[in-house]
Amino acid sequence: MTVDVQTFINAHPFSRFQKLIFLMCFIIVLLDGFDTAAIGFIAPALLTEWHIAKPALAPVLSAALLGIAFGALASGPLSDRIGRRALIVGSVFLFGIACLASGISTSIGQLTALRFITGVGLGAAMANAVTMIDEYSPTARRATLTSLMCCGFPLGAALGGLLSAWLIPHAGWRSVLILGGVIPLLHSALLLLKMPESVRFMVANRKPGAGIRAILVRIAPEAAHAREFTLTESTSPTGFKGLGLVLSRPYLVGSLMLWVAAFMGLVIIYASINWMPILLRDSGLSAKSATLVSALFPLGGVGAVACGVLMDRFNANLVIAGCYALAALSFFCIGQTMGNVVLLVPIVLLAGVLLNTAQASMNALAAAYYPTEGRGTGVACMLGIGRFGGIAGSFLVTELVRRQFTFAAVFATIAAAGGLACIGLLIKHLARPHGSRAAIGAETPVNHRTPRSPA
């Protein structure tokens, strides 16, 4: 009996085994969001305790982003060579240890260095979690499931804001980072025990059939009779793997536009997460109100589930481009509501829904665009390069504040990045109208075949 792995996954209900993989990956993304947002929410406390000026926060706010970019870019090609599992387990353990150590740092220099190490782990974990869930999802529900998993990021960021608002007054800012380190360490133990290797990766790299069969049996028992496994992918055979495939002619324009959109989207997200509590406080809100209103922004990312459903039914490029365009308009409106809490609450929530939905959905878009031989690298490159947008966003607001831009001018500048992200995806759509790997040579499938197992 010969089994095509993706056909087998498509033909059976989403099993308890796949749900466990989904849950473990969801927690990784949740922890990523919590840790990423935590530094922004503790920033006002750092200013007070260490007696530093606002511009001095820029290196601390950006260190984790630089680490995330490095971790994602380094882990992508590595995951396409050695697999997803080892990198997921190791990276979660790394960012847990580094975040825990950040909670006992005694200087701005120590905290900056530890935030970089934390970011390396976060970048590798996030990229491989996206790849892992994509490779265990049925084709018809891939964007929905990937987007649902990525909702963990805004939920984690919102949770970080809510917990920070309670923890900082009662236990100090260090408690937020200590909590953000202990939970990943516990989760890394669960991953070590329960996380399997990607079955699509195993077939594509011709791993022994017994290991593949053992995984597929946990999805449906019919796989117990299989002796040979194949993986048919609707893509033109470029002959490249990893970065060579991502930058090959059929994928180049799409790759570049994915990078542009991810970069611009994260300019907005990190500028907002890191600076919105400070900007709102300076606009006249109390410190507590500024923190609570800011926490509404990442909470809006739960809308990514609806976007994933639309992506599975309609053109994914146009769905996400529309979200970016409306998000840009919403951010411009935030700048027109200075100090008015009644108007700020719904507008910040709407901006969060639109922007975080678009950004979370980018992961599903990238994962669906590349075949197995380059998926890890493609997703990681988009995430890694996108994180440089986060760094740019933090420094952008720092510079705008230094130049004494008004509240309205700051948010108008941030909104422009949303327009650029929309344009990038429209270009990708014009280059590849269907926005998926099926559009690239669907008539010439590539067939990966494992060695036949003994009966």
Phi and psi in degrees as a GROMACS rama.xvg file:
@    title "Ramachandran Plot"
@    xaxis  label "Phi"
@    yaxis  label "Psi"
@TYPE xy
-108.613  133.207  THR-2
-119.956  126.111  VAL-3
-84.0611  119.835  ASP-4
-60.4967  -48.3981  VAL-5
-68.6068  -36.9381  GLN-6
-62.314  -38.9659  THR-7
-63.441  -45.1164  PHE-8
-63.5263  -41.0441  ILE-9
-65.9966  -30.4373  ASN-10
-83.5094  -9.99741  ALA-11
-119.775  152.778  HIS-12
-60.3627  155.78  PRO-13
-65.1238  109.588  PHE-14
-80.1215  169.471  SER-15
-61.2007  -34.5615  ARG-16
-63.5087  -45.7125  PHE-17
-66.798  -35.8798  GLN-18
-64.0427  -36.0043  LYS-19
-65.4236  -42.9142  LEU-20
-60.1312  -44.5618  ILE-21
-59.1515  -46.6363  PHE-22
-62.4824  -42.4993  LEU-23
-64.6706  -39.4832  MET-24
-70.3465  -37.6055  CYS-25
-59.9774  -42.4067  PHE-26
-64.4792  -37.3277  ILE-27
-59.4762  -47.2171  ILE-28
-67.2247  -37.562  VAL-29
-59.3113  -45.8238  LEU-30
-66.102  -35.3097  LEU-31
-60.4017  -46.6254  ASP-32
-64.1734  -41.9431  GLY-33
-60.2945  -49.0234  PHE-34
-68.0151  -40.647  ASP-35
-62.8178  -42.2036  THR-36
-77.3024  -27.8181  ALA-37
-57.4184  -40.5972  ALA-38
-65.0761  -32.6088  ILE-39
-69.9331  -37.7352  GLY-40
-75.3296  -26.5683  PHE-41
-89.1994  -4.88822  ILE-42
-56.2068  -45.8752  ALA-43
-59.3827  -35.6739  PRO-44
-68.0281  -35.1385  ALA-45
-64.4482  -41.8843  LEU-46
-57.3563  -40.5643  LEU-47
-75.1336  -47.8909  THR-48
-71.1525  -39.6209  GLU-49
-99.6555  2.45823  TRP-50
52.8867  54.8265  HIS-51
-118.178  158.327  ILE-52
-82.5385  159.823  ALA-53
-57.166  -43.6411  LYS-54
-59.7743  -24.8894  PRO-55
-69.1615  -14.4125  ALA-56
-76.4951  -19.5962  LEU-57
-54.4555  -46.9549  ALA-58
-61.4433  -39.0898  PRO-59
-66.7033  -44.2634  VAL-60
-65.8712  -28.488  LEU-61
-97.4971  -16.0336  SER-62
-61.2286  -45.6369  ALA-63
-64.6089  -36.1499  ALA-64
-65.0815  -40.3596  LEU-65
-64.2372  -41.0849  LEU-66
-64.0849  -40.9193  GLY-67
-61.1998  -43.9773  ILE-68
-60.7358  -45.9114  ALA-69
-63.9371  -45.4912  PHE-70
-62.5059  -41.7752  GLY-71
-67.1223  -47.5949  ALA-72
-64.0993  -36.3406  LEU-73
-75.8197  -36.0753  ALA-74
-78.6217  -26.4546  SER-75
-59.5174  -60.3401  GLY-76
-59.8581  -33.6375  PRO-77
-66.9584  -38.9494  LEU-78
-68.365  -29.703  SER-79
-75.0448  -10.2397  ASP-80
-102.203  -47.8221  ARG-81
-107.66  -10.4708  ILE-82
112.406  170.665  GLY-83
-89.4606  -36.0007  ARG-84
-61.3438  -51.163  ARG-85
-59.9688  -39.5737  ALA-86
-69.6624  -36.587  LEU-87
-64.173  -50.0115  ILE-88
-62.4889  -48.6173  VAL-89
-65.4484  -38.497  GLY-90
-71.99  -36.7103  SER-91
-65.221  -40.9371  VAL-92
-63.1449  -41.031  PHE-93
-63.1942  -48.3386  LEU-94
-73.0218  -23.2102  PHE-95
-67.0663  -46.6384  GLY-96
-62.6001  -45.77  ILE-97
-66.9008  -38.5007  ALA-98
-68.9989  -38.4312  CYS-99
-61.8035  -43.505  LEU-100
-65.6869  -31.1518  ALA-101
-61.3663  -29.9579  SER-102
-69.8431  -13.2384  GLY-103
-116.949  15.5202  ILE-104
-67.5389  152.011  SER-105
-118.37  -1.15322  THR-106
-149.257  163.634  SER-107
-65.2923  -32.2544  ILE-108
-68.0807  -44.4037  GLY-109
-62.1  -45.0544  GLN-110
-62.9546  -38.3576  LEU-111
-63.1299  -45.5139  THR-112
-64.2927  -42.3231  ALA-113
-69.9162  -32.8098  LEU-114
-66.2673  -33.9376  ARG-115
-64.0728  -46.2459  PHE-116
-63.509  -41.4818  ILE-117
-56.7781  -43.3577  THR-118
-63.4205  -36.9753  GLY-119
-57.6946  -46.744  VAL-120
-64.8502  -42.594  GLY-121
-61.6668  -44.0603  LEU-122
-62.5358  -44.0583  GLY-123
-67.9642  -40.1833  ALA-124
-66.4493  -46.0662  ALA-125
-63.5567  -47.0125  MET-126
-61.1111  -42.9601  ALA-127
-78.077  -27.1287  ASN-128
-65.68  -42.2839  ALA-129
-61.4318  -44.9787  VAL-130
-64.1552  -42.1734  THR-131
-62.1777  -48.5517  MET-132
-68.751  -33.1086  ILE-133
-61.9066  -38.642  ASP-134
-82.5642  -5.10238  GLU-135
-111.406  7.61048  TYR-136
-99.4283  145.482  SER-137
-62.6197  144.933  PRO-138
-55.9886  -43.2518  THR-139
-70.8154  -16.4498  ALA-140
-119.352  13.2793  ARG-141
-63.0904  -49.3295  ARG-142
-65.4841  -38.3501  ALA-143
-62.9637  -47.6579  THR-144
-68.4323  -41.1573  LEU-145
-65.0879  -41.3181  THR-146
-67.1192  -38.3746  SER-147
-62.3169  -42.4744  LEU-148
-61.955  -41.7347  MET-149
-71.0912  -11.83  CYS-150
-63.1806  -18.7903  CYS-151
-59.7361  -31.0015  GLY-152
-65.4018  -55.9547  PHE-153
-64.6553  -33.7243  PRO-154
-65.0749  -40.7803  LEU-155
-64.4273  -39.7139  GLY-156
-65.6787  -41.1861  ALA-157
-65.6789  -41.0499  ALA-158
-61.8391  -38.6014  LEU-159
-60.3469  -39.9599  GLY-160
-67.634  -44.5021  GLY-161
-66.7938  -43.7628  LEU-162
-67.2917  -37.6531  LEU-163
-62.9077  -39.7056  SER-164
-62.1242  -27.8466  ALA-165
-93.373  -42.3822  TRP-166
-70.9139  -42.6633  LEU-167
-60.3208  -45.6337  ILE-168
-66.7071  -28.1161  PRO-169
-95.4853  -36.1629  HIS-170
-129.429  1.96196  ALA-171
87.4668  164.337  GLY-172
-67.3744  -25.0543  TRP-173
-64.6946  -31.3702  ARG-174
-62.2165  -31.2691  SER-175
-65.3918  -44.8726  VAL-176
-71.401  -35.7466  LEU-177
-64.4434  -43.9642  ILE-178
-61.7989  -39.9486  LEU-179
-69.2423  -10.2676  GLY-180
-100.506  -35.8696  GLY-181
-66.8274  -44.451  VAL-182
-63.2122  -44.5176  ILE-183
-60.7559  -34.6812  PRO-184
-64.2719  -40.5804  LEU-185
-66.8626  -38.5382  LEU-186
-69.3657  -33.0583  HIS-187
-62.8597  -32.2413  SER-188
-66.3926  -41.8951  ALA-189
-62.9038  -42.5259  LEU-190
-61.7199  -40.6822  LEU-191
-61.1382  -35.4367  LEU-192
-84.2312  -35.0505  LEU-193
-115.955  -22.0097  LYS-194
-75.6659  122.679  MET-195
-86.608  173.65  PRO-196
-79.4458  156.745  GLU-197
-64.9349  123.433  SER-198
-68.8998  -32.2587  VAL-199
-66.5123  -39.9617  ARG-200
-61.3629  -41.0646  PHE-201
-63.3285  -41.1701  MET-202
-70.1405  -45.1695  VAL-203
-60.9281  -29.1326  ALA-204
-103.885  15.2847  ASN-205
54.7183  48.1883  ARG-206
-75.0786  162.812  LYS-207
-56.217  139.544  PRO-208
-63.6405  -29.1463  GLY-209
-61.979  -41.0709  ALA-210
-67.4704  -38.7299  GLY-211
-65.9038  -43.5427  ILE-212
-62.4455  -40.207  ARG-213
-61.6866  -34.2369  ALA-214
-74.7373  -46.0309  ILE-215
-65.3972  -30.7709  LEU-216
-60.9592  -31.1486  VAL-217
-74.4118  -16.1625  ARG-218
-87.193  -45.5875  ILE-219
-156.512  137.327  ALA-220
-66.7076  -17.6274  PRO-221
-59.2793  -23.1203  GLU-222
-67.9288  -11.9244  ALA-223
-62.1156  -23.8844  ALA-224
-91.6159  -4.18203  HIS-225
-73.4779  142.892  ALA-226
-121.824  -11.4107  ARG-227
-145.939  144.204  GLU-228
-130.098  137.615  PHE-229
-126.668  163.706  THR-230
-140.819  109.278  LEU-231
-99.6773  123.003  THR-232
-120.227  133.032  GLU-233
-82.293  82.4829  SER-234
-153.344  150.549  THR-235
-71.8509  134.727  SER-236
-74.4194  97.1705  PRO-237
-79.5146  -20.1805  THR-238
84.4947  -0.284593  GLY-239
-104.648  159.166  PHE-240
-130.757  162.477  LYS-241
57.855  -133.4  GLY-242
-64.533  -33.4082  LEU-243
-59.6101  -39.3022  GLY-244
-70.2172  -43.666  LEU-245
-58.7132  -37.0551  VAL-246
-98.5831  6.61867  LEU-247
-70.1999  162.4  SER-248
-55.9604  -43.1193  ARG-249
-64.9899  -24.1143  PRO-250
-109.5  -8.01456  TYR-251
-61.4857  -52.2936  LEU-252
-61.5156  -44.885  VAL-253
-61.0846  -41.0786  GLY-254
-62.0491  -46.978  SER-255
-61.7588  -40.7832  LEU-256
-72.828  -32.703  MET-257
-60.5094  -42.4447  LEU-258
-64.3213  -42.3648  TRP-259
-61.5176  -48.2957  VAL-260
-64.6899  -43.565  ALA-261
-64.6094  -39.9963  ALA-262
-61.0701  -50.6191  PHE-263
-68.0231  -38.2727  MET-264
-61.9645  -39.843  GLY-265
-77.9969  -21.7595  LEU-266
-55.5845  -46.403  VAL-267
-70.024  -47.2822  ILE-268
-61.3236  -48.2657  ILE-269
-77.4447  -29.8051  TYR-270
-62.0351  -38.4875  ALA-271
-74.5397  -48.7551  SER-272
-62.6944  -43.6002  ILE-273
-79.2852  -29.3753  ASN-274
-116.359  -17.3108  TRP-275
-59.5874  -42.0265  MET-276
-59.3493  -39.6572  PRO-277
-71.3782  -43.9402  ILE-278
-64.5004  -40.8615  LEU-279
-68.3965  -37.0953  LEU-280
-64.4013  -41.7831  ARG-281
-68.6931  -22.0315  ASP-282
-81.6821  -3.8863  SER-283
123.855  -7.02544  GLY-284
-79.883  155.009  LEU-285
-70.3064  162.031  SER-286
-59.6937  -41.0787  ALA-287
-67.5535  -44.2655  LYS-288
-63.8289  -39.8368  SER-289
-62.2318  -40.8652  ALA-290
-66.7296  -44.2888  THR-291
-68.1931  -41.6864  LEU-292
-64.2489  -40.8742  VAL-293
-63.6188  -33.2992  SER-294
-66.5243  -20.4951  ALA-295
-68.7694  -27.5051  LEU-296
-63.1049  -54.8213  PHE-297
-68.8748  -26.0309  PRO-298
-60.1117  -28.3224  LEU-299
-64.3958  -11.8937  GLY-300
-66.7639  -9.39721  GLY-301
-64.019  -15.5065  VAL-302
-65.6235  -10.5827  GLY-303
-61.5324  -25.3396  ALA-304
-62.4595  -48.6092  VAL-305
-62.0429  -38.3832  ALA-306
-64.8946  -38.8248  CYS-307
-61.1747  -40.9695  GLY-308
-61.7542  -44.2678  VAL-309
-63.6312  -37.7293  LEU-310
-64.8585  -33.7179  MET-311
-72.922  -16.7376  ASP-312
-109.37  -32.0272  ARG-313
-123.833  -176.481  PHE-314
-68.4544  119.022  ASN-315
-65.1926  -37.7666  ALA-316
-59.4591  -45.3111  ASN-317
-72.1982  -34.704  LEU-318
-61.0552  -47.9234  VAL-319
-72.9135  -37.3831  ILE-320
-59.5142  -40.6833  ALA-321
-62.7482  -39.3973  GLY-322
-62.6175  -42.3118  CYS-323
-63.012  -40.9281  TYR-324
-64.3583  -44.786  ALA-325
-68.9003  -32.7572  LEU-326
-64.5972  -40.0567  ALA-327
-59.9209  -42.2535  ALA-328
-63.7798  -39.7857  LEU-329
-64.4278  -40.5444  SER-330
-67.2956  -35.0888  PHE-331
-61.8694  -38.6574  PHE-332
-68.5019  -31.669  CYS-333
-57.8243  -40.1026  ILE-334
-66.4159  -16.0531  GLY-335
-94.4472  4.0445  GLN-336
-118.129  33.2879  THR-337
-53.0128  119.827  MET-338
76.5179  -1.25416  GLY-339
-98.0721  97.959  ASN-340
-64.2219  -37.2323  VAL-341
-59.6368  -39.8356  VAL-342
-83.0981  -33.424  LEU-343
-63.6411  -42.3714  LEU-344
-57.3325  -54.6091  VAL-345
-68.0312  -34.6622  PRO-346
-71.8312  -41.635  ILE-347
-63.3765  -41.4341  VAL-348
-63.813  -43.3784  LEU-349
-63.4328  -43.7159  LEU-350
-60.8336  -39.3457  ALA-351
-65.2025  -41.7221  GLY-352
-59.9034  -48.5303  VAL-353
-69.9238  -48.691  LEU-354
-72.3252  -47.1907  LEU-355
-68.0352  -32.4602  ASN-356
-62.2127  -47.4565  THR-357
-61.7363  -46.0964  ALA-358
-68.6179  -41.6066  GLN-359
-64.511  -35.4092  ALA-360
-71.1835  -19.3761  SER-361
-60.7763  -31.0994  MET-362
-64.0303  -44.5655  ASN-363
-64.8317  -39.1483  ALA-364
-62.2529  -44.461  LEU-365
-68.8087  -42.662  ALA-366
-63.4122  -35.7056  ALA-367
-77.3283  -18.6803  ALA-368
-78.3467  -28.9731  TYR-369
-109.632  148.67  TYR-370
-77.4916  174.406  PRO-371
-57.8523  -39.2805  THR-372
-63.8542  -20.4548  GLU-373
-128.975  6.69392  GLY-374
-65.1013  -45.3793  ARG-375
-59.0175  -44.3014  GLY-376
-68.3262  -42.5858  THR-377
-62.8027  -46.9997  GLY-378
-65.0573  -43.8063  VAL-379
-65.1489  -39.9169  ALA-380
-63.0585  -42.8821  CYS-381
-63.018  -45.2678  MET-382
-66.5989  -41.9684  LEU-383
-66.3509  -48.0854  GLY-384
-67.0762  -36.6131  ILE-385
-59.5375  -36.2411  GLY-386
-65.0603  -26.2458  ARG-387
-63.2397  -27.1232  PHE-388
-64.9884  -36.9292  GLY-389
-61.6826  -42.0107  GLY-390
-62.2181  -44.8588  ILE-391
-62.2078  -37.8358  ALA-392
-63.6125  -41.3105  GLY-393
-64.8899  -45.8402  SER-394
-71.255  -30.1389  PHE-395
-60.2449  -49.9879  LEU-396
-66.8237  -36.3864  VAL-397
-56.2792  -45.3301  THR-398
-69.312  -39.1447  GLU-399
-64.1334  -39.7141  LEU-400
-65.8124  -42.0733  VAL-401
-61.3762  -35.8691  ARG-402
-84.5276  4.54168  ARG-403
61.5789  42.2155  GLN-404
-64.9808  146.984  PHE-405
-71.641  164.723  THR-406
-55.1156  -45.1265  PHE-407
-65.7143  -39.8311  ALA-408
-67.9184  -36.7918  ALA-409
-60.7526  -47.6006  VAL-410
-74.8886  -27.0282  PHE-411
-67.2055  -39.1817  ALA-412
-65.815  -43.4898  THR-413
-61.6291  -39.6518  ILE-414
-61.6903  -30.7006  ALA-415
-59.8689  -31.1099  ALA-416
-63.8244  -33.1356  ALA-417
-63.8071  -38.5643  GLY-418
-63.0722  -39.4754  GLY-419
-66.9407  -37.6163  LEU-420
-62.979  -41.5682  ALA-421
-60.5423  -44.8549  CYS-422
-62.3888  -40.5034  ILE-423
-58.8552  -43.998  GLY-424
-72.6523  -29.5362  LEU-425
-66.3607  -37.4584  LEU-426
-65.2067  -42.4256  ILE-427
-60.2992  -39.9131  LYS-428
-64.0915  -41.705  HIS-429
-66.641  -32.9361  LEU-430
-74.5995  -42.2299  ALA-431
-133.731  89.1992  ARG-432
-55.4108  -30.3523  PRO-433
-86.712  -15.0558  HIS-434
67.2254  22.6677  GLY-435
-146.148  170.082  SER-436
-67.5804  -20.7513  ARG-437
-64.4337  -21.2559  ALA-438
-77.5809  -13.6763  ALA-439
-102.047  90.2746  ILE-440
66.5251  49.6874  GLY-441
-61.8654  -20.8956  ALA-442
-79.0023  -7.13223  GLU-443
-123.756  73.7998  THR-444
-67.1689  148.665  PRO-445
-100.377  130.529  VAL-446
-114.261  115.244  ASN-447
-95.2211  133.024  HIS-448
-130.35  129.462  ARG-449
-84.2854  158.937  THR-450
-61.3268  145.554  PRO-451
-69.1548  132.682  ARG-452
-81.4525  150.595  SER-453
-65.5589  146.564  PRO-454
